[in-house]
Structure formats: structure tokens, C-alpha cells
């Protein structure tokens, strides 16, 4: 069946706000706030580790992991980690990296790993003349030394089943794949209602070390 290109919705904040209104989906979305100094300070105090990312962006570019440490703060961008003694020096360094672009702050999720490498999942769901259909459900294992899993940044693609088997347990493959499908269908219904005309959706899921599934974001121009 022919895919519909569909309406692009680049604003991550708008898509997440729509999904947070649903009681089935909301527990699977990491706590998220718009980036400012007060929100960054309070989220680091509460979660110790957060991820900040551009409101509009793809491919994992501009994504930074920020942590509260025993001696102050640190952030990791690509494979380089910088440490800071005070919140003010951390904030100043992050502002230089952001270059005034609007960012989100999201609670850091400790992902299950394959070896020492984090893995997450991409589910591509497209609208055809016959309705919505799955195109793929794959795992993406981060390149050694990186925390982002994007294939364009050296990540390795495996089947979702292989990823779940290697990072969690073979006995969990069926249940975790079904849960991602259930969340995909429910989220698509909401996004199509809120943003009429969407035709392609790429869901980025993570499964944490305790086996909980998280929705990190939904792309309307999935690669």
C-alpha cells in the first residue's frame, strides 16, 4: 500500500502535551519541562540525571545528558563529559551549547543495555489507503561510548525481539512488543485527532532496567 507523507509536526512539546492528556499514555512519558534555569535546577535535584534536547530537532543532534554529581554537576555531549563545581557555571556552559534554541528537559531514564551499551526502540507506523500499518519495530544499540542510539550517530540496528532478549529476557519479548503496539495505537489516535493530516509516525521507546516502557518522543518525519 502507498504511504501518505502526511503533515509534519516538528514541535516535541506540542506532541507531548497532547499525549499527556491521556491517562493510559501519560504514565509512560518521562517527566518533562521546558528548559529554563529554575526547571533545570529543580529537575536535577529531584532526578539527579536529566536529558535536555531541542524542541525542534532530529537524529539525536543537540541532545545533552546532565547530571548532579557528588562534587557538583556534569554534562555529556556526544562522547565528551564536562564537570562543573557550581550550577551557575553549568548553566553558562549549557547556554553556549544551546545557542538560544528552545530546549526541553526530560527525566533521564536508565535504559536496559546490551553489554554496556544502552538500547532503545523505534516503531514506524504509517497511514495507507487501508489504514494505519506497522512498517518496522527495531532496536537501536548505542555506539560504544555514546548515550544516544541514533543510527546516524553510529548506533547498531537489531530486531526489537533481539534487543529485548539480549537486554532483558527472552521471556519478555512478546509482552514488551505488544505493549509498544498498544501504546502506538492509542497515541496515534490522539495525535491524528489533535494534528489532522499526520500520515507517518516514528515512536521512540525506551525500556528501563526495571522493564518499564517509556515514550521519549514521536516523530512525524521518521527516518
C-alpha positions, -999 to +999 in steps of 0.1 A: +000+000+000+012+035-008+023+056+022+009+090+029+037+116+035+014+134+059+016+166+080+048+174+097+046+184+134+081+192+145+073+207+179+081+180+205+064+199+233+031+202+215+030+164+207+039+155+242+013+178+257-014+161+236-003+126+248+000+136+284-038+143+285-045+106+281-044+085+313-033+053+296-003+070+279+007+096+304+025+072+329+048+062+301+061+097+293+091+108+314+085+140+334+093+168+311+096+206+314+106+235+291+142+245+296+150+273+320+173+277+349+147+271+376+133+240+359+168+226+353+178+231+390+146+215+403+147+186+380+183+178+387+175+180+425+147+155+420+161+131+394+199+136+396+201+129+358+182+145+330+184+148+292+180+181+275+171+183+238+159+208+212+122+214+210+127+210+172+154+186+161+161+152+148+188+125+147+199+130+183+217+162+174+220+187+203+209+161+229+229+165+262+229+144+293+231+165+325+239+150+359+241+161+395+273+146+410+289+143+444+312+172+435+288+194+416+274+189+381+284+174+347+271+172+312+279+148+284+276+159+248+284+132+222+313+113+239+327+142+259+319+149+296+325+183+312+324+188+350+314+220+369+316+229+406+285+252+406+251+253+390+259+287+376+289+275+357+270+245+344+241+268+332+265+291+315+282+263+296+248+248+286+236+281+273+266+283+250+258+249+236+221+257+232+227+289+212+194+304+223+174+275+208+144+264+229+150+231+247+131+205+268+143+189+300+133+153+304+140+130+333+169+107+325+159+071+321+184+043+330+179+021+300+184-016+298+217-023+280+232-048+256+266-053+271+275-018+283+255-001+255+221+015+260+193+003+237+160+019+227+134+011+201+119+028+170+084+018+159+074+032+124+036+034+118+023+047+086-011+055+071-021+038+039-053+036+019-062+006+040-055+024+073-025+025+097+001-002+093+034-011+110+065-007+088+091-016+114+099-023+150+136-023+157+161-019+185+189+007+183+220+000+203+242+030+211+277+032+196+303+023+223+309+054+244+277+072+234+244+075+252+223+084+221+213+054+200+206+071+167+218+052+137+231+084+121+255+087+151+268+051+148+241+031+165+235-005+156+201-018+145+187-051+156+152-066+156+131-055+185+129-091+196+166-095+196+171-063+216+146-072+243+160-107+245+196-095+249+189-066+272+161-080+294+149-116+289+137-139+261+105-145+282+096-108+280+098-104+242+061-109+234+047-088+262+070-058+256+064-058+219+026-060+225+028-031+250+046-009+224+020-018+199-008-009+223+008+025+231+014+032+194-022+026+185-035+047+214-010+075+208-018+076+170-055+080+177-048+111+199-022+126+176-044+122+145-072+139+163-050+167+176-030+172+144-052+162+114-033+151+084-004+132+101+005+102+079+038+089+092+048+084+129+081+072+143+078+063+180+110+063+201+106+039+230+129+031+258+127+001+283+144+009+316+164-015+338+132-025+356+114-033+324+091-003+322+084+011+287+088+049+281+078+070+252+107+095+246+092+112+216+071+108+184+085+119+150+062+129+121+091+125+096+107+093+108+139+082+090 
